[in-house]
Amino acid sequence: MKEFKEFIAKGNVIDLAVGLIMATYFGAIVKSLVNDILMPPIGKLLGGVDFSQLKFVIQSAVVESSPGAADGSAEVAIYYGNFINTIITFLIVAYAVFMVVKLYNKMKDSMTKKEEAAAPAAPPAPSKEEVLLTEIRDLLQKK
């Protein structure tokens, strides 16, 4: 149990949890943006199409009302309009994530450049004369 508490207490796990929660709600916001804001005007421009209702019916619903018959069968359809909405939502989320990563990398690069500029320059290498004098000194000390 102690090991589990240490694992949970690490900053990375908390950061991951916060990121996951934020991503979930960001996805919900983008889905609403696509379904409620973007697609209605696009559908209107394309002749009053409601993308969420676009479907390819494989089998129509059957309603049986005779006394001994079953209740019928439900419609079998491929809802490609919802698929189009999902693709647009994905593209918006992917673009937003791309922009966040691009901004993060730009910020990280600028911080690295500032650190490199602030770091003191390495002392220049000793000249050939200094190296020779140092070797002579070391040899004299050994004797």
N, C-alpha and C positions, 0 to 999 in steps of 0.2 A: 504494500500500500504506500509505503514511503517513496518508493521509486516512481510510482504513478503520480504522486503529489509533486515530486520534483519535475517530472515530465510536463505536467500541466502548468506549473509555475514558470516555465521557460517563456521568454518573450516571443519566441517564434510561434509557439502554439497559439498564444493569444492573438498575435498579428494575423495568423492564418484564419482564425475564427472570425475576427472582425472583417477581414477581406472577403470571406465567404458570405457573410451576412450582407455586406454592402453589395456584392456582386448579384446576390439573389434579388434584392430590391431594385437594383439598377436594371436588371433584366425585366422585372415587372413594369418599371417605368417605360422602358423602351418598347415593350410589347403594347402597352397602352398607347404610346405615341404612334406606333405603326397602325394598330387596329382602329383607334378612335380619332386620330388627327390626320395622318397621312393618307390612308387608304380611301376614306370617303371622298375627298376631292379628286383623287386619281380615278376612282370608279366613276365619278360624275363626268370627268373629262373623257372617259372612254365609253360614254353613252349610258350612264346610270347603272353601271355594274357594281354589285355588292360582292366583293371578293370572298367574304366569309361564306357566301351562299353558293359559290361556284363548285359544282360537283359533277362527276360522271357516274350516272346510275347504272349499276350492274344488274340489279334486280329491284323492281318496284315493290313497295309494301303491298301485302295481300291482306285484305280484311275479310274474314269469314264471319258471316252472321247467321248461318243456318244453325238450327238447334244442336245437332250432333257434331259440328265441325270444331276444329281447333280455333284458337283466337287469331290465327293468321301469322304472318311472318313480317319482320321489320325490313325496312329498306336497306339494301346493300349498295353502298356508294363510295366512290373515291372523292374525298373533299380536297381537290387540288387548290382551291382558293385559300384554304387555311394554310396549305403548304407554301403558297406564294407569300402569305403574310409572315410565316415563320422564317423563310429565307431572307426577306427584307429585314426582319428583326435581327437575325444573325449578322447580316452585313453591317447594320448600324452598331451593334455591340462590338463586333470585330474592329470596326474603324475607331470606336471610342477607346478600346483597349490599346490599339496601335498608337493612338495619339498620346495616351498616358505613358506608355513605355518609351515612346520617342521623347517626350518631355522629361521623363526620369533620366534617360541616358544623356540628354543634353545637360541637365542639371548636374549629373554625376561627373561628366567630362569637364564642366566649368569648375567644379570643386577640385577636381584632380589638378587642373591647370593652376589654380590658385595655390594649392599646396606645393606644387613643384616650384612656382615662382617664389613662394615664401621660404622654401627650404634653403639653407645656406649652401653656397657653392663649395664644392670640394676643393681643398687646398691644392694649389698647383704642384705638379710632380717636381721633385728636386732636380736641379740641373746636373749635368755630367760631372762637373767639378765638385759639387756637394757630395755626390755619391762616392767619388774617389776619395775625398777627404774623410768621409765617414768610414770607408773601408780601411784607410790608413790608421785612423784613430783606433778602430776595433783591433787591428793587428798589433798596435803598440800596447794596448791594454792587456793583451794576452801574454806578452813577454814579461 
